[in-house]
Amino acid sequence: MKICVFLAEGFEEIEAVAPIDIFRRAAIEVITVSVTGNKVVAGAHAIPVLTDVLFEDAGFATDDFLFLPGGMPGTTNLGNHEGLRKLIVEKYSQGGNLAAICAAPSILGNLNMLNGKEAICYPGFENALKGASLSEQKVVQSGNVFTAKAAGVAIEFALRIVENIKGAEVAKSIREAIFL
């Protein structure tokens, strides 16, 4: 299993880079995927990130875990990418794992991936969480869908995913190592 982190112009840097770091500390394979046609993608705060692969050159496996950081206009740009939307729908129909933080859960809601799920998002995007039960928690796992509120919980969000993939002990050891 690998985690595919999708980056579009205007992504929230903390919501992408902090989880990538946590996943790699947990020895989980991570690939960063640009949906821009350029391997260098600038975040919402003008921090450029060199991705591993372009979307059109990436090969996605059935067990891949799809991770969507938020930020604006990054969320809009991810949601507008036809290939990514198709991949998300395919992954969801196969029971695959999806994760989205901040504004990005709106992409899942707009694709009807949240029906009957508990979810959370950045305040103001709740109407896009179609079919979801809105949570009061900052990090939510509802079956195979993981959502989180905002950049301030990016590390907790990543650790929840690590716990799901590698177990509680691995997540605990990382938590202790970074003094969280």
C-alpha positions as a Markdown table, in Angstrom:
| # | Residue | x | y | z |
|---|---|---|---|---|
| 1 | Met | 0.0 | 0.0 | 0.0 |
| 2 | Lys | 1.1 | 3.5 | -0.7 |
| 3 | Ile | -0.4 | 6.9 | 0.1 |
| 4 | Cys | -0.8 | 9.2 | -2.9 |
| 5 | Val | -0.8 | 12.8 | -1.9 |
| 6 | Phe | -2.3 | 15.0 | -4.6 |
| 7 | Leu | -1.1 | 18.6 | -5.0 |
| 8 | Ala | -2.6 | 21.4 | -7.0 |
| 9 | Glu | -1.7 | 25.0 | -7.2 |
| 10 | Gly | -2.7 | 26.7 | -4.0 |
| 11 | Phe | -2.6 | 23.6 | -1.7 |
| 12 | Glu | -2.2 | 24.3 | 2.1 |
| 13 | Glu | 1.4 | 23.4 | 2.7 |
| 14 | Ile | 1.0 | 22.2 | 6.4 |
| 15 | Glu | -1.8 | 19.9 | 5.4 |
| 16 | Ala | 0.4 | 18.2 | 2.8 |
| 17 | Val | 4.0 | 18.3 | 4.0 |
| 18 | Ala | 3.4 | 17.5 | 7.7 |
| 19 | Pro | 1.4 | 14.3 | 6.9 |
| 20 | Ile | 4.0 | 13.3 | 4.3 |
| 21 | Asp | 6.7 | 13.6 | 7.0 |
| 22 | Ile | 4.6 | 11.5 | 9.4 |
| 23 | Phe | 3.8 | 8.8 | 6.9 |
| 24 | Arg | 7.5 | 8.5 | 5.9 |
| 25 | Arg | 8.5 | 8.3 | 9.6 |
| 26 | Ala | 6.1 | 5.3 | 9.8 |
| 27 | Ala | 7.9 | 3.7 | 6.8 |
| 28 | Ile | 4.7 | 4.0 | 4.7 |
| 29 | Glu | 5.4 | 4.5 | 1.0 |
| 30 | Val | 4.3 | 7.9 | -0.1 |
| 31 | Ile | 4.2 | 9.5 | -3.5 |
| 32 | Thr | 3.4 | 13.1 | -4.2 |
| 33 | Val | 1.3 | 13.6 | -7.4 |
| 34 | Ser | 1.0 | 16.8 | -9.3 |
| 35 | Val | -2.3 | 17.5 | -11.0 |
| 36 | Thr | -0.9 | 20.6 | -12.7 |
| 37 | Gly | 1.2 | 19.2 | -15.5 |
| 38 | Asn | 4.3 | 20.5 | -13.8 |
| 39 | Lys | 6.3 | 18.6 | -11.1 |
| 40 | Val | 6.8 | 21.8 | -9.1 |
| 41 | Val | 3.6 | 22.9 | -7.4 |
| 42 | Ala | 3.3 | 26.1 | -5.4 |
| 43 | Gly | 1.2 | 26.1 | -2.3 |
| 44 | Ala | -1.2 | 28.7 | -1.0 |
| 45 | His | 1.7 | 30.5 | 0.7 |
| 46 | Ala | 4.0 | 30.4 | -2.3 |
| 47 | Ile | 6.1 | 27.5 | -1.1 |
| 48 | Pro | 7.1 | 25.4 | -4.1 |
| 49 | Val | 7.1 | 21.6 | -3.6 |
| 50 | Leu | 8.8 | 19.2 | -6.0 |
| 51 | Thr | 6.4 | 16.3 | -6.6 |
| 52 | Asp | 7.4 | 12.7 | -7.3 |
| 53 | Val | 5.3 | 12.3 | -10.4 |
| 54 | Leu | 2.7 | 14.0 | -12.7 |
| 55 | Phe | -0.8 | 12.6 | -12.5 |
| 56 | Glu | -0.8 | 11.5 | -16.1 |
| 57 | Asp | 2.5 | 9.5 | -15.5 |
| 58 | Ala | 1.4 | 7.9 | -12.3 |
| 59 | Gly | 0.2 | 4.3 | -12.0 |
| 60 | Phe | -2.4 | 3.8 | -9.3 |
| 61 | Ala | -2.8 | 0.4 | -7.6 |
| 62 | Thr | -6.1 | -0.9 | -6.2 |
| 63 | Asp | -4.8 | -0.6 | -2.6 |
| 64 | Asp | -3.5 | 3.0 | -2.8 |
| 65 | Phe | -4.7 | 5.4 | -0.1 |
| 66 | Leu | -5.7 | 8.7 | -1.7 |
| 67 | Phe | -4.9 | 11.9 | 0.4 |
| 68 | Leu | -6.3 | 15.3 | -0.5 |
| 69 | Pro | -4.8 | 18.4 | 1.3 |
| 70 | Gly | -7.0 | 21.5 | 1.4 |
| 71 | Gly | -6.2 | 25.1 | 1.0 |
| 72 | Met | -7.5 | 27.6 | -1.5 |
| 73 | Pro | -7.5 | 27.6 | -4.4 |
| 74 | Gly | -5.9 | 24.1 | -4.1 |
| 75 | Thr | -9.1 | 22.4 | -3.2 |
| 76 | Thr | -10.9 | 24.0 | -6.1 |
| 77 | Asn | -8.1 | 23.0 | -8.4 |
| 78 | Leu | -8.1 | 19.4 | -7.2 |
| 79 | Gly | -11.9 | 19.2 | -7.5 |
| 80 | Asn | -11.7 | 20.5 | -11.1 |
| 81 | His | -9.2 | 17.8 | -12.2 |
| 82 | Glu | -11.3 | 15.3 | -14.2 |
| 83 | Gly | -8.8 | 12.4 | -13.9 |
| 84 | Leu | -8.6 | 12.8 | -10.1 |
| 85 | Arg | -12.3 | 12.9 | -9.8 |
| 86 | Lys | -12.6 | 9.6 | -11.8 |
| 87 | Leu | -9.9 | 8.0 | -9.6 |
| 88 | Ile | -11.6 | 9.0 | -6.4 |
| 89 | Val | -15.0 | 7.6 | -7.6 |
| 90 | Glu | -13.2 | 4.4 | -8.7 |
| 91 | Lys | -11.3 | 4.0 | -5.4 |
| 92 | Tyr | -14.5 | 4.6 | -3.4 |
| 93 | Ser | -16.5 | 2.1 | -5.4 |
| 94 | Gln | -13.8 | -0.5 | -4.6 |
| 95 | Gly | -13.9 | 0.3 | -0.9 |
| 96 | Gly | -10.6 | 2.0 | -1.0 |
| 97 | Asn | -9.3 | 4.5 | 1.6 |
| 98 | Leu | -9.8 | 8.3 | 1.1 |
| 99 | Ala | -8.5 | 11.1 | 3.2 |
| 100 | Ala | -9.3 | 14.8 | 3.0 |
| 101 | Ile | -8.5 | 17.7 | 5.3 |
| 102 | Cys | -9.7 | 21.3 | 5.6 |
| 103 | Ala | -11.7 | 22.3 | 2.5 |
| 104 | Ala | -10.9 | 19.1 | 0.6 |
| 105 | Pro | -13.7 | 17.0 | 2.2 |
| 106 | Ser | -16.0 | 19.2 | 0.0 |
| 107 | Ile | -14.5 | 17.3 | -3.0 |
| 108 | Leu | -15.7 | 14.0 | -1.5 |
| 109 | Gly | -19.1 | 15.5 | -0.6 |
| 110 | Asn | -19.6 | 16.8 | -4.1 |
| 111 | Leu | -18.8 | 13.3 | -5.5 |
| 112 | Asn | -21.4 | 11.8 | -3.1 |
| 113 | Met | -18.7 | 9.9 | -1.2 |
| 114 | Leu | -20.0 | 11.0 | 2.3 |
| 115 | Asn | -23.5 | 9.6 | 2.2 |
| 116 | Gly | -24.1 | 8.0 | 5.6 |
| 117 | Lys | -20.6 | 8.9 | 6.8 |
| 118 | Glu | -19.5 | 11.1 | 9.7 |
| 119 | Ala | -17.2 | 13.9 | 8.5 |
| 120 | Ile | -15.7 | 17.3 | 9.3 |
| 121 | Cys | -14.2 | 20.1 | 7.3 |
| 122 | Tyr | -13.0 | 23.7 | 7.5 |
| 123 | Pro | -15.8 | 26.0 | 8.8 |
| 124 | Gly | -17.9 | 27.4 | 5.9 |
| 125 | Phe | -17.6 | 24.2 | 3.7 |
| 126 | Glu | -20.2 | 22.2 | 5.6 |
| 127 | Asn | -22.9 | 22.5 | 2.9 |
| 128 | Ala | -20.6 | 20.6 | 0.5 |
| 129 | Leu | -20.5 | 17.6 | 2.8 |
| 130 | Lys | -23.6 | 16.2 | 1.1 |
| 131 | Gly | -25.1 | 13.2 | 2.9 |
| 132 | Ala | -22.7 | 13.4 | 5.8 |
| 133 | Ser | -23.3 | 13.7 | 9.5 |
| 134 | Leu | -21.3 | 16.6 | 10.7 |
| 135 | Ser | -18.9 | 15.8 | 13.5 |
| 136 | Glu | -17.7 | 17.9 | 16.4 |
| 137 | Gln | -14.4 | 16.1 | 16.3 |
| 138 | Lys | -11.3 | 17.6 | 14.6 |
| 139 | Val | -10.3 | 14.3 | 13.1 |
| 140 | Val | -12.8 | 11.7 | 12.0 |
| 141 | Gln | -12.6 | 8.2 | 10.6 |
| 142 | Ser | -15.9 | 6.9 | 9.2 |
| 143 | Gly | -15.3 | 3.5 | 7.6 |
| 144 | Asn | -12.8 | 4.0 | 4.8 |
| 145 | Val | -13.1 | 7.8 | 4.8 |
| 146 | Phe | -10.9 | 10.0 | 6.9 |
| 147 | Thr | -11.6 | 13.8 | 7.3 |
| 148 | Ala | -10.0 | 16.5 | 9.3 |
| 149 | Lys | -10.9 | 20.1 | 10.2 |
| 150 | Ala | -7.8 | 22.2 | 9.3 |
| 151 | Ala | -4.1 | 22.7 | 9.2 |
| 152 | Gly | -3.8 | 22.8 | 13.0 |
| 153 | Val | -4.7 | 19.1 | 13.2 |
| 154 | Ala | -2.6 | 17.9 | 10.2 |
| 155 | Ile | -0.2 | 15.8 | 12.4 |
| 156 | Glu | -3.1 | 14.3 | 14.4 |
| 157 | Phe | -4.8 | 13.5 | 11.2 |
| 158 | Ala | -1.7 | 11.8 | 9.8 |
| 159 | Leu | -1.2 | 9.8 | 13.0 |
| 160 | Arg | -4.8 | 8.5 | 12.8 |
| 161 | Ile | -4.0 | 7.2 | 9.3 |
| 162 | Val | -0.7 | 5.7 | 10.5 |
| 163 | Glu | -2.6 | 4.0 | 13.3 |
| 164 | Asn | -5.0 | 2.6 | 10.8 |
| 165 | Ile | -2.3 | 1.3 | 8.5 |
| 166 | Lys | 0.5 | 0.4 | 10.8 |
| 167 | Gly | -1.1 | 0.1 | 14.2 |
| 168 | Ala | -1.4 | 2.0 | 17.5 |
| 169 | Glu | 2.2 | 1.2 | 18.6 |
| 170 | Val | 3.8 | 2.8 | 15.5 |
| 171 | Ala | 1.6 | 5.9 | 15.8 |
| 172 | Lys | 2.4 | 6.1 | 19.5 |
| 173 | Ser | 6.2 | 5.9 | 18.9 |
| 174 | Ile | 6.0 | 8.7 | 16.3 |
| 175 | Arg | 3.9 | 10.8 | 18.7 |
| 176 | Glu | 6.5 | 10.3 | 21.4 |
| 177 | Ala | 9.4 | 10.9 | 19.1 |
| 178 | Ile | 8.1 | 14.3 | 18.0 |
| 179 | Phe | 6.9 | 15.3 | 21.5 |
| 180 | Leu | 3.3 | 15.7 | 20.4 |
